[in-house]
């Protein structure tokens, strides 16, 4: 699943193409929105909120401003094309059955492909969709002190699981969870209350997402060469870049909402009494991110 940095970049691209321009065509291919027509309205801005995208659209004389909310989940994406040109690289048209939304103005067309969520609400009611989120690591109002308080509300919870809870802080998925914990030398199942420097961990997460929100390709090692861009995520069975120990992976969290955590058992020594037996039999750089 795209994490906060990717969603932030997506919002920035959409904002550049849509904000300040009047919609000349809208096609929302979602059962509850199939009859909605937003033509003639101006897009005010597109912003991200954690892993959520919010396209804010002006009101009319008889209608309030509205927000089109979308979520990419595992396979969704937004693509920008010049209006009138084919939807796809080198003239290849995107599969029609996967298109969920089309927002078009005279210059640009934004196509939402395989979106997992699509909602339209009055902008004043955005909180019904994203009000549950904790502080956004890439938000202008990022509040590390509040994020720390949220995490410490359940001190017994494994830190890796807690970091994935979007109600505590927004924007982190399995990729940044694994990478930040490795950099800080923290075992993913360490209880939150036992993490030696929680503010330091949050600072690393913030820096990682902020740096990658402004660049492609994504890297946490500082090396953008293929196969060298990450420390542990997707590298189970391979040698740790620091110590050479084999990287392990295992589920974290409670089924059926459990995820996976990659880690180095030497650089991130086990703490506490929990019995965790990671395996090296899963993963490459192509492991899906949630």
Secondary structure by P-SEA (a helix, b strand, c coil): cccaaaaaaaaaaaaaacccccccbbbbcccccccccccccccccccccccbbbbbbbbccccccccbbbbbccccccccccccccccccccccccccccbbbbcccbbbbbccccbbbbcccccccccccccccccccccccaaaaaaaaaccccccaaaaaacccccccccaaaaaaaaaaacccccccccccccaaaaaaaaaaaaaaaaacccccccccccccccccccccccccccccccbbbbbbccccccbbbbbbbcccccccccbbbbbbccccccccccc
